[in-house]
Structure formats: C-alpha cells, structure tokens
C-alpha cells in the first residue's frame, strides 16, 4: 500500500509539473504573439514620423521588397527597416532592449496620382512574426469641405489698407471686411478656419474647428442681430491648430518637366498665357492656348523643350483647326491622373515659351486689360459690353499674358488644373461619375466664379439660376469668390468637393443673414477626399500623415527574415 500510494503521488507531481511547464510555454507564446503585433504598429509609427520630418520621404524604400512592386525609389536612406530577406536588417523597437523588431515595405505607386501610400509592416518578437498593412494619407486642406486662413475679404478685392491678422490675435482689424456665414447657408462637411468664425444662424452638418481658443464661452462669434449656429455634431465648434498655407503653387510646375524621371515619372501638361479648357463627357478636353510653344520643358529655369513619354498635351501653334492656337482649340484626352499647369508668358529669352514684349503668336492679338471696356485677352474675356473687374494685385483681370485658365464642362477622369494667376470657372463644371472622377483646381491667386456685369453694374447673364462645381478648390494667396456678387440674385452655388482659401471670398450679399444678391451656398463634402486627393494636389507647408485604414494580413516574413510565399 505504501509503495502504491507513493507511486500515485509521484505521478500526480509529474502531471502537475508538466501542466505548469505547458502553461508557461503557452503564456510566453501568447506574450510574443501580442508583442509582435505591437512591434508591427511601432513600424507604422516610425514611418509616419519620418514622413513628418521629411515630406519627401516617400521616395525612399527597397525596390526588391515583394510588397513594393510598381514603386520607384531613390534609395533606402540608411533605414534598417527597409531590410529584405534572411540577410536583411531589422529596426529595433526603442526601449525593448533588442527583444522587439520590425521591418516595413512601401508601395508608393499611387502617391503621385491620389496622394496615398501603402505600408506593410512586420513585427518580430522571439520567433513570432506578424504583419499589418496601413494606408497613409497626407493631412491637408482637402480634409475639410471649407478651409480658410483669414475670415476677412481679400484685401486685393476690397481695401488695400487692411492688414491681415487673426481676430483672436489682435484687438481689432481696421479697414478689414469680416465675412460671416449666413442663415441660409448649409455646410455639409468638416470645416476649419485658422481665424475666428462669425456665424449667423448657419447650419453645420459636420465637425467645425477653429484657431480661436477662448478660455471660456463658445468658440465662435455671433454678430449682432443673428441667431446662434446649428451644429449637427455635439461638442463642436472646438479648437484646432493653425494649418499653415504655402506661399506659392509654383512647385507644381515641376510636374511638367521631362528631365526628372526619378521624381516626375509621369509628366503633366504645361500651357502658357490665357488658356480655355472645356471638358467633354467622353474623357476629352478642348484646349485653346495661343501663347503655348512647348507643352513640356526641361531645366530650372526652363531652357529646353521636353518630350513627354506618357501624356498627349496637344500640338502648339496656329492652324485653322486642330492646333492649340486655332480659334476652336484642340481636343485631346484628359491627362490621366496628372496635372495641367497654366503659366504666365515667361520673360526670360532662354525659356522655350518666351515671347518678346510687343510680339504676339501667329494670327493672334490682344490688349492688356485695365478694367475699361474694349480690352481683351484675345479669348473672349471680357465678353461684349462687360466691365472687367478691377484688382489691386500686380496681375489685372483678363491680362493679355496672364497665366489664367477659363474652365467649364463635363469632366470625366482624374486631374488637377493649376494656374500661375487666376482660375475662372465660367460655367457648370460637373463630374460624369461621382465615384470615379476627381478634379482639383489650384489658383495662385483667386479662383473666380465668372459673373460678368456691364458698365452700369447690371448682370450680363441674368438667366442663370444656379451653378455647380464638382472639384477640390484651392486659392493659395487669395480667395474663392463670385465676381460681382452684389449684382442680383443668382440662385444656388453647389460645390461638391472642398474649398480652401487664404481669405474668405464672398459669394453673396446678405441682410440679417438672408441672401439678397449673389448665390446661396450648398456645399457638399466629397468624402473620398478623406482618403485620397486629386492628382498632384498642393499640400500645406508642414504636414502629418494619418492612417486611413489598417488591417492584419498574412505574415510576410519568417523570424529568420525569409519571405513567406
């Protein structure tokens, strides 16, 4: 009996020891499993930090990585996280004493098209590895349906004595015209202003943030005689940090050079001087641009004619039909996922698009507009009997050599139009497919909604009962505004997309918050802009990258670094 009892006890001790050891191994395995996922997330955060410190970091990666097919890189920049294969390096998670590591692979093949990056990050702890894929998008102006730097009218179109400043930063802004949101306005999307918002009974159906951050009270101003705003999302308005705007859009012009294959793999189209673009529903556009001699260039400053290997931009010159300088223009395909840039006629004699002072393209003449009748840019602006709008900027309205673009039509494709000077929307500008088509408009100066008047101030186009613009709109140094907005009622201005501007641009005149002239706003945010951008769209001066989607995927690498098929 003693021997039997002793053997039973020995057996029980052995079973308990084995169970405890198994539990310890399982516990260690669970810990490594969870820690490997944390290491993979650390890789995502590391890459985001590098992008924040260097907004060109998307050019670095490892072209031999399986996930990076179709991407173009200039090197790895010494980053150990770009290691591939058994001999490739891993980066160490800070604070882990070398126990946790990660490596990541970048797919930047769609960055120039829609502004997004895809990253696959693999974390390793012990012999356990796990992988996640994240979509990264640069934070920018198009995160908002309506973005404004200053809530005042553009000094160039109002008083030149106005000194721009944020209302929350100064005691007063003498001679500045503050613009408010009216009671008829309905804003269906996120809004941000670096300035203090003035709201008169407006309805906001999205988040509202502002640089105004009072110690107590509401985060906006209700003008005298106005009702408070209506906010569909509780907790708003609330403070949001100032988003700095770039001083110029000229860096976008680089995208039309053909001598930078590493950074400009797919050059866009360059047009010179006043240019009209009418989009057609079949995915083509009719372009008239008499001053254009070269639709692509080389060098900085430009000194040679570029040959575009990927995009057809039209044939420069004059003919009765079929060339960019002809009276009817030339019909060509919309450049796929690319940029159209309209520049002012160059003043350097070495530039391939140069014209000497006093000279004109073949069979084309114009006169410098000065705001009086009888002036013309040669393309029909100003129209007959129109009084050209005055401007205190160095570039007059309808200037003969301005980098102005006049755009309208039914758009099918994905492209961005940028201009050295003004963008004029001269008619409805609508998508064919609101899921596949995407358009950006970027003016260095104002983006105008065309609304001509005669010398008496009466509308020349009073029949129009509304206008629709389907685009992401940005005015870098000035404003988005309706011309002659005090000259009669125009119905509803519908914008499907996003609007960003240096200064608030009036689209209507109101009394007590009710629109009396101009347009009633109907602004709808294009929700696709939360995770993609129009091709080669302009970004803020300093940016961060947000994660728009993240998902665990099949593990990419074994613990020895070998690729898992």
C-alpha positions in Angstrom: 0.0 0.0 0.0 2.8 2.4 0.9 4.5 1.7 -2.5 1.3 2.1 -4.4 0.4 5.4 -2.7 4.0 6.7 -3.3 3.8 5.9 -7.0 0.4 7.7 -7.3 1.8 10.8 -5.6 4.8 10.7 -7.8 2.6 10.5 -10.9 0.4 13.4 -9.7 3.6 15.6 -9.1 4.8 14.7 -12.7 1.4 15.6 -14.2 1.3 18.9 -12.3 4.9 19.8 -13.3 4.1 19.0 -17.0 0.9 21.1 -16.9 2.8 24.1 -15.3 5.5 23.9 -17.9 3.0 23.8 -20.8 1.2 26.8 -19.3 4.4 28.7 -19.1 5.3 27.9 -22.7 1.8 28.9 -23.8 1.9 32.1 -21.8 5.3 33.0 -23.4 3.8 32.3 -26.8 0.8 34.5 -26.2 3.1 37.3 -25.0 5.3 37.1 -28.1 2.2 36.9 -30.3 0.8 40.2 -28.9 4.2 41.8 -28.7 4.9 41.1 -32.4 1.7 43.0 -33.3 2.8 45.9 -31.2 6.2 45.9 -32.9 4.4 46.0 -36.3 2.4 49.0 -35.2 5.7 50.6 -34.0 6.9 50.2 -37.6 3.9 52.2 -38.9 4.5 54.9 -36.3 8.2 55.1 -37.2 7.5 55.6 -40.9 4.9 58.3 -40.1 7.4 60.1 -38.0 10.0 60.0 -40.8 7.4 61.4 -43.2 6.6 64.2 -40.8 10.2 65.2 -40.6 10.8 64.9 -44.3 7.8 65.3 -46.6 9.7 63.7 -49.5 10.4 60.5 -47.5 8.1 58.6 -49.8 10.9 58.5 -52.3 12.9 56.0 -50.1 12.3 52.3 -50.0 13.6 48.9 -51.1 12.6 48.0 -54.7 13.4 44.3 -54.1 10.7 44.1 -51.4 7.8 41.9 -52.5 5.2 44.5 -51.5 6.8 47.3 -53.4 6.1 46.2 -57.0 5.5 49.1 -59.2 7.1 51.6 -56.9 10.1 53.8 -57.7 12.7 54.7 -55.0 15.9 56.7 -54.9 17.5 54.5 -52.2 16.9 53.3 -48.6 18.4 56.4 -46.9 20.2 54.1 -44.5 17.0 53.0 -42.8 17.4 49.4 -41.4 13.6 48.9 -41.5 13.9 48.6 -45.3 15.7 45.3 -45.0 14.5 42.3 -47.0 15.4 38.5 -46.9 17.5 36.5 -44.4 20.5 38.8 -44.7 18.4 41.9 -44.5 18.3 44.2 -41.5 15.5 44.8 -38.9 14.9 48.0 -36.9 14.7 47.7 -33.1 11.7 49.0 -31.2 13.1 51.7 -28.8 13.0 50.5 -25.2 12.8 46.8 -26.0 16.5 46.1 -25.4 16.5 44.4 -28.8 13.7 41.9 -28.0 11.2 43.5 -30.4 12.0 44.4 -34.0 10.2 45.5 -37.2 10.8 46.0 -40.9 8.4 47.6 -43.5 7.8 47.7 -47.2 6.4 50.8 -49.0 4.1 50.9 -52.0 4.3 54.5 -53.4 3.0 53.6 -56.9 -0.2 55.6 -56.4 1.3 58.5 -54.5 1.6 60.9 -57.4 -2.0 60.0 -58.5 -4.1 60.1 -55.3 -1.6 61.2 -52.7 -1.7 58.0 -50.7 1.0 55.5 -49.6 0.5 51.8 -48.6 2.8 50.3 -46.0 3.2 46.7 -44.9 4.9 46.4 -41.5 6.1 43.2 -39.9 6.9 42.9 -36.2 9.1 40.2 -34.7 9.5 39.1 -31.1 11.4 35.8 -30.4 10.4 33.5 -33.3 7.0 35.1 -33.7 6.2 37.4 -36.6 3.0 39.3 -37.6 2.2 41.7 -40.4 -0.2 44.6 -40.9 -1.0 46.8 -43.9 -1.8 50.5 -43.4 -3.0 53.2 -45.9 -1.4 56.6 -45.2 -2.7 59.9 -46.4 -1.1 63.3 -46.0 -3.2 65.6 -43.9 -4.1 68.7 -45.9 -6.7 71.3 -47.0 -9.0 68.8 -48.5 -9.6 67.1 -45.2 -12.2 69.9 -44.9 -15.1 70.9 -47.0 -14.4 74.5 -46.1 -10.9 75.7 -45.0 -10.0 79.4 -44.6 -6.8 81.1 -43.3 -8.4 84.5 -42.6 -12.1 85.2 -42.1 -11.9 88.6 -44.0 -12.4 89.6 -47.5 -9.3 89.6 -49.7 -7.5 92.9 -49.4 -6.8 92.8 -53.1 -10.6 93.0 -53.9 -11.6 95.2 -51.0 -9.4 97.7 -49.1 -5.7 97.7 -49.6 -5.4 99.3 -46.1 -6.4 96.1 -44.4 -3.6 94.3 -42.6 -4.4 90.6 -42.4 -4.3 89.1 -38.9 -6.3 86.5 -36.9 -9.1 88.2 -35.0 -8.1 86.2 -31.9 -4.5 87.5 -32.0 -5.2 91.3 -32.3 -7.6 93.8 -30.6 -9.0 95.0 -33.9 -8.6 94.8 -37.7 -9.3 98.3 -39.0 -10.4 98.6 -42.7 -10.8 94.8 -42.9 -14.2 93.4 -44.1 -15.1 90.3 -42.0 -17.3 87.8 -43.7 -19.9 85.7 -41.9 -21.8 82.5 -42.6 -25.4 83.4 -43.4 -28.6 81.8 -42.1 -29.4 80.3 -45.5 -26.1 78.5 -45.6 -25.9 74.8 -45.1 -22.4 73.3 -44.8 -22.4 69.5 -45.3 -19.0 68.5 -44.3 -16.0 69.3 -42.0 -14.9 73.0 -41.6 -11.7 74.6 -40.3 -10.6 78.2 -40.0 -7.3 79.4 -38.6 -9.3 82.6 -37.7 -12.4 83.3 -35.6 -15.6 82.3 -37.2 -18.6 84.6 -37.4 -21.8 82.6 -37.6 -25.3 84.0 -38.2 -27.7 81.1 -37.8 -25.8 78.8 -40.2 -26.3 75.0 -40.2 -23.2 72.9 -40.0 -23.6 69.1 -40.6 -20.0 68.2 -39.9 -17.2 68.9 -37.5 -16.2 72.6 -37.1 -12.7 73.6 -35.8 -11.1 76.9 -35.4 -7.8 78.5 -34.3 -9.9 80.7 -31.9 -9.5 79.2 -28.4 -11.2 81.3 -25.7 -10.7 80.5 -22.1 -14.5 80.3 -21.7 -17.6 80.6 -23.8 -18.3 79.4 -27.3 -15.6 79.1 -29.9 -17.1 81.5 -32.4 -18.8 84.9 -32.6 -22.5 85.6 -33.2 -22.8 89.0 -34.9 -25.5 91.5 -33.6 -29.0 90.6 -34.8 -28.0 87.0 -35.6 -29.0 83.6 -34.2 -26.5 81.0 -33.0 -25.4 78.4 -35.4 -26.8 74.9 -35.6 -24.3 72.1 -35.2 -25.3 68.5 -36.0 -22.3 67.0 -34.1 -22.2 67.8 -30.4 -19.0 69.2 -28.9 -18.3 71.5 -31.9 -17.1 74.1 -32.7 -13.8 73.3 -30.9 -10.2 74.4 -31.1 -8.0 73.1 -33.9 -4.4 74.1 -34.5 -3.4 76.6 -37.3 -2.8 74.9 -40.6 0.0 76.9 -42.4 -0.6 77.6 -46.1 2.3 77.6 -48.7 3.3 80.9 -50.2 3.1 79.7 -53.8 2.0 76.9 -56.1 5.0 77.2 -58.4 6.5 73.9 -57.3 3.6 72.2 -59.1 5.0 73.4 -62.4 7.9 71.0 -61.9 5.4 68.2 -62.7 5.6 69.3 -66.3 9.3 68.7 -66.7 10.5 65.6 -68.6 14.1 65.6 -67.4 13.4 64.4 -63.8 12.4 60.7 -64.3 13.2 59.9 -60.6 10.8 62.4 -59.2 8.5 63.1 -62.1 7.9 59.8 -63.7 4.7 60.9 -65.4 4.9 64.5 -66.6 1.8 66.5 -66.9 0.9 69.3 -69.4 2.2 72.9 -69.5 0.2 75.7 -71.2 1.3 79.3 -71.4 -0.8 82.5 -71.3 -4.6 82.8 -71.1 -6.0 79.3 -71.8 -9.5 78.0 -72.1 -10.3 74.4 -71.2 -13.7 72.8 -71.9 -14.2 69.3 -70.6 -16.2 66.8 -72.6 -18.2 63.9 -71.2 -16.2 61.3 -73.2 -13.0 62.0 -71.2 -11.5 64.5 -73.6 -10.9 68.3 -73.2 -10.9 71.1 -75.8 -7.9 73.4 -75.1 -7.2 76.8 -76.7 -3.8 78.2 -75.7 -2.3 80.5 -78.4 0.8 81.5 -76.4 1.9 77.9 -75.8 5.1 76.9 -77.7 6.1 73.9 -75.6 3.7 71.8 -73.5 6.7 70.3 -71.6 10.1 71.7 -70.7 13.5 70.8 -69.3 15.7 72.7 -66.9 15.1 75.1 -64.0 14.7 77.7 -65.1 13.3 76.1 -68.3 15.7 76.1 -71.2 14.7 73.3 -73.4 11.6 71.6 -74.9 10.6 68.4 -73.2 9.3 65.3 -74.9 6.5 63.7 -72.8 6.6 59.9 -72.9 3.3 59.3 -71.2 0.8 62.1 -71.9 -0.5 63.8 -75.1 -0.8 67.6 -74.4 -1.7 68.9 -77.8 0.1 70.5 -80.7 1.3 74.1 -80.2 0.9 76.6 -82.9 -1.8 78.1 -85.1 -3.9 76.5 -87.8 -7.5 76.9 -89.0 -8.3 73.7 -87.0 -6.5 71.1 -84.9 -3.9 73.0 -83.0 -3.8 74.7 -79.6 -3.7 78.1 -81.1 -6.5 77.7 -83.5 -9.8 79.6 -82.9 -11.6 76.3 -81.9 -8.7 74.9 -80.0 -7.6 71.3 -80.0 -9.5 68.3 -78.5 -7.3 65.8 -76.7 -7.7 63.2 -73.9 -7.7 64.5 -70.3 -4.2 63.6 -69.0 -4.8 60.5 -66.8 -4.1 61.0 -63.1 -2.0 64.0 -63.8 -1.5 67.8 -63.7 -2.3 70.6 -66.0 -0.4 73.8 -65.3 -1.1 77.2 -66.9 1.8 79.7 -66.6 2.2 83.4 -67.3 4.1 84.1 -70.5 7.8 83.9 -69.5 10.1 87.0 -69.5 13.3 85.1 -70.0 14.6 84.8 -73.5 16.0 81.4 -72.9 12.6 79.9 -72.0 11.1 77.9 -74.9 7.7 79.7 -74.2 9.2 83.2 -74.3 7.7 86.0 -76.4 9.4 89.4 -76.6 7.4 92.4 -75.4 5.0 93.7 -78.0 5.0 90.4 -80.0 2.1 88.0 -80.3 1.5 84.4 -81.5 0.6 83.9 -85.2 -2.8 85.3 -86.2 -3.5 86.3 -82.6 -3.6 89.7 -80.9 -4.9 91.0 -77.5 -4.6 94.1 -75.3 -3.7 94.4 -71.7 -7.0 94.6 -69.7 -7.1 97.6 -67.3 -10.8 97.4 -66.2 -12.2 99.5 -69.0 -14.3 98.4 -71.9 -12.7 97.5 -75.2 -9.9 95.5 -73.6 -9.4 91.8 -74.4 -7.2 88.8 -73.7 -7.9 87.5 -77.1 -10.1 84.6 -75.9 -13.3 86.4 -75.4 -12.7 87.9 -72.0 -14.1 90.3 -71.1 -17.2 89.4 -73.1 -19.0 92.0 -75.2 -20.1 95.0 -73.1 -18.5 93.6 -69.9 -16.7 95.8 -67.5 -13.6 93.9 -66.4 -13.3 93.6 -62.7 -10.7 95.9 -61.1 -7.9 94.4 -58.9 -5.2 95.9 -56.8 -2.9 92.9 -57.5 0.0 93.1 -59.9 -1.9 90.8 -62.3 -5.0 92.6 -63.8 -8.2 90.8 -64.7 -8.1 89.2 -68.1 -4.5 90.3 -68.6 -3.1 89.6 -72.1 -0.2 87.4 -70.9 -1.6 86.2 -67.6 -1.4 82.6 -66.5 -5.2 82.4 -66.4 -7.3 79.4 -67.1 -11.0 79.5 -68.0 -12.6 76.2 -67.3 -16.1 74.6 -67.7 -17.7 71.4 -69.0 -18.5 67.8 -68.1 -15.4 66.2 -66.6 -14.5 62.5 -66.9 -11.2 61.3 -65.5 -8.8 62.4 -62.7 -6.7 65.5 -63.0 -5.7 68.8 -61.3 -5.6 72.2 -63.0 -3.2 74.8 -61.5 -2.6 78.4 -62.7 0.1 80.9 -62.1 -2.6 83.6 -61.7 -6.4 83.1 -61.8 -8.7 80.2 -62.3 -12.1 81.2 -63.7 -15.0 78.8 -63.6 -17.0 80.1 -66.5 -19.9 77.6 -66.5 -21.0 74.4 -64.8 -18.2 72.0 -64.0 -19.6 68.6 -63.3 -18.4 65.0 -63.0 -19.7 62.2 -65.2 -19.1 59.6 -62.4 -19.1 60.9 -58.8 -17.3 57.7 -57.7 -14.5 57.5 -60.3 -14.0 61.1 -61.5 -11.9 63.6 -59.4 -10.8 67.1 -60.3 -8.6 69.7 -58.5 -8.5 73.5 -59.1 -5.5 75.4 -57.7 -5.0 79.1 -58.3 -2.0 81.0 -57.1 -4.4 84.0 -57.0 -8.2 83.9 -56.9 -10.4 81.2 -58.1 -13.3 83.1 -59.6 -16.9 82.2 -60.3 -17.5 84.1 -63.5 -20.4 86.6 -63.2 -20.0 89.4 -65.7 -21.6 92.8 -65.4 -21.8 95.9 -67.8 -20.6 99.3 -67.0 -23.8 100.1 -65.2 -23.3 97.1 -62.9 -26.1 95.1 -64.3 -25.8 91.3 -64.9 -25.0 90.3 -68.4 -26.1 86.7 -67.6 -29.2 87.1 -65.5 -30.8 83.9 -66.9 -28.5 81.6 -64.8 -30.4 80.2 -61.8 -27.5 78.3 -60.2 -24.1 76.9 -60.8 -22.5 73.6 -59.8 -18.7 72.9 -59.3 -17.6 69.4 -58.7 -13.9 69.9 -57.6 -11.4 70.3 -54.8 -10.7 74.1 -54.9 -7.6 75.9 -53.5 -6.6 79.6 -53.8 -3.1 79.8 -52.4 -2.6 83.5 -51.9 -6.1 84.9 -52.3 -9.7 83.7 -52.4 -12.6 81.7 -53.9 -15.2 84.3 -54.8 -18.1 85.1 -57.1 -17.4 88.1 -59.4 -19.8 91.0 -58.9 -21.7 89.2 -56.1 -23.8 92.3 -55.3 -25.3 92.5 -58.8 -28.6 90.5 -58.5 -29.7 87.1 -57.2 -28.1 84.0 -58.9 -29.8 81.0 -57.2 -27.7 78.3 -55.5 -24.0 77.7 -55.8 -23.4 74.0 -55.3 -19.9 72.8 -54.6 -19.3 69.0 -54.4 -15.7 68.7 -53.2 -13.7 71.0 -51.0 -12.8 74.7 -50.8 -9.6 76.1 -49.3 -8.5 79.7 -49.5 -6.2 82.4 -47.9 -9.1 84.8 -47.4 -12.9 84.4 -47.2 -14.4 85.1 -50.6 -18.0 86.5 -50.6 -20.4 84.7 -52.9 -23.5 86.7 -51.8 -24.7 89.8 -50.0 -27.0 89.3 -47.1 -29.2 91.3 -44.7 -29.8 89.8 -41.3 -28.3 86.6 -42.5 -30.7 86.3 -45.5 -29.1 86.3 -49.0 -30.2 89.3 -51.1 -27.8 89.1 -54.0 -25.3 86.5 -55.3 -25.6 82.8 -54.5 -27.0 80.8 -51.7 -24.3 78.2 -50.6 -24.9 74.5 -50.9 -21.6 72.9 -50.2 -21.2 69.1 -50.0 -18.0 67.4 -49.0 -16.7 64.7 -51.3 -16.0 62.0 -48.7 -13.4 60.4 -50.9 -11.1 63.3 -50.1 -10.7 61.9 -46.6 -8.5 59.1 -48.0 -7.3 60.3 -51.5 -6.5 63.5 -53.2 -6.8 64.9 -56.8 -3.6 64.1 -58.7 -0.6 66.1 -57.6 -2.7 68.4 -55.4 -0.9 71.0 -53.3 -0.2 70.3 -49.6 0.3 72.6 -46.5 3.7 73.8 -45.5 4.0 71.4 -42.7 2.1 68.2 -42.8 1.5 64.9 -41.0 0.3 61.6 -42.3 -2.8 60.0 -40.9 -3.8 56.3 -41.1 -7.0 55.9 -43.2 -7.1 52.1 -42.9 -5.2 49.4 -41.2 -5.7 45.6 -41.3 -3.8 42.5 -40.3 -2.6 40.4 -43.2 -0.8 37.1 -43.8 2.6 37.4 -42.2 5.2 38.5 -44.7 8.5 37.2 -43.2 9.7 34.4 -41.1 11.7 35.1 -38.0 14.9 34.3 -40.0 13.9 37.1 -42.4 13.0 34.8 -45.3 9.9 35.7 -47.3 6.8 33.6 -46.6 5.4 32.6 -50.0 
